[in-house]
Amino acid sequence: MAEKGLQIHLLGNIHIILDGQPVSDLDSPRLQSFLAYLILHNEAPLQRQQLAFTFWPDSNESQALTNTRNTLFKLREAFPQIDNYLEISNQTLWWNPKSPVELDIDIFQESVDQTNITGAGKDSAAHRTALSAAVNAYPGDLLPSCYDDWITPQREHLHQLYIRSLEELAETLEVEGAYDQALPHAQELVRQDPLQESFYQLLISIYLSLGDKARALQTYHQCVDLLEKELGLEPNQQTLFLYQRLLNRDQKLPEPARVTEKCARLVGRDHAWQLIHRVWMEHTDQPHLAIIQGEAGIGKTYFAEAFLRWARQQGIQSLKTRSYPTAGELAYSPVAELLRNELVCPKLSSLDEPWLVELSRLLPEVREAYPDLPKPDQMDKSWQRQRLFEAAARAVLQGEQRLVILMDDLQWCDRETLTWLGYLIKFDSPAKLLVLGTLRREELDPHSRLQELMSELQRMGKMTEIDLDPLDQESTSKLAKDLWGDDLKPATASQLYRETEGNPLFVVEVVRSGYLQTGPGGPKTLPPKVQAVIETRLNSLTDQTRELATIAAVSGREFNFELLVNAAGVSEQQAVESLDELWGRRVIRDEGSGSYNFSHNKFQEVIYQSLSPPKRTFCHKQIALALESIHQKSLERAATQLA
């Protein structure tokens, strides 16, 4: 990399170096986004009107053009040397593509192009070197701090090039037998996309080649758990084949049988159930944290949600959020999800302005609702973070006398949210508060922030641990009966317990796979799950339901009943039937009060990307008309969606 001249890094956090010295005044996200747009759209001069519409679509033309001039002025003020690279006229702005600039995106793209050349040849060493260069040239996503709509397609395009190169590098190293070198790349693939099953298959295969069966089995369980929780899917035959290889079992996999799905009772949890109720009854004057812990598949979330159902029956309000295994931590994401809950959101308007200012850091929609709010100060002092914590705590707790909050999968929770959780448990509030946190102990780093928080709260008497163990044989039989819809023969019940060892997740898998049809005389292995993929799930929908799902996908990840009925032009009865089919096939989740969302954004993406441009335009128009009809007396409430 040259030491002189201009070097611009847009992958990962923006970093600009001029003649060996960093340009440090470009710290405004708006200036960074504006500069990046100019650089990445340098095919021809950009009309100022185009820039104005792109960055200020909600402003009138005059104001948007004024904003463009002001932003250009600030950009030149922060980076005076930009005039050497930017051609400016009264009508256009143009980042001269012939300017002597070293751009990291160009370096990455050239590295990817080189892999296409070496991949067509016979020199495997050259191809491996090219793939390594491409992977190393990608330090992070394109401007991850930018949330403008224009950047999303380019960011995703570059990310997919990186994923493709990373996957090919890992596979190449595996084929060559360089398993130690392939391992970190396969692990990175899983971190980048934890819902891509083929990445788990690659990682399991590498672990098996290294002789690390424990890690291979752990990876298999992680794959099964995430597919079930996030997509409602079951692993395909290739994953199951690797699982059989892992267990050194070569039996032919039987065809899965249909199982009568019924609502399974909470069984075998009498002690834990009594303990959670005792915690609720005893801790009346101060917030308390209850950690529900156990191995993967033991039923932690099911147990916690059973308590939430009981609480709602007693008139006790409840909230829930969860964390996800991501490559980079999403700071405060679980907190923001709590603040957007339909129970909390309507109460934000009663907060004083200073607290709304703080919450606007986490919720951009607060600033949209209150455009005259002062901008929050840069948060670089501990007392400023405490003000944010207090604002979020006030928002969640205000007006509540009794409240239960479920924070699922704490082992994946980001450090900032965990620090806020500690503040919440110590917060002086008249509300009776119980926070339930589910936790996989085997995934908890002993030096993590969560471990520190648990130790601190335990010393203060503000935390209780609730361990969930495997079910005994009687409870296993009860769970299987609820799923199967019939009593089990004693011999079958005994064999089922031996095969599953009382793990509720395995019990469910075994019953669904049709094991109870074969009985103890059948295969002695844990039967496979039913192979399912997103496309198969969607293709099984009726035409009426697929059409409604199309309208829902165009409207976004979340949607509501009234909007669907109006936009699709169907009767309420037809909408109910289609939503019931979507829910039954676990394509959507019912969030209550007429609101739904797709079980995972990939369902929405697959449907949306399958539409032709005319169909997309038509659906967007129908949704816009529906929004105007629904909000005709207060269009400003739907202005953002309409835009």
Summary of the structure (lengths in Angstrom):
residues: 643
radius of gyration: 27.5
end to end distance: 43.1
largest distance: 86.2
contacts: 1923
relative contact order: 0.07
helix: 57%
strand: 11%
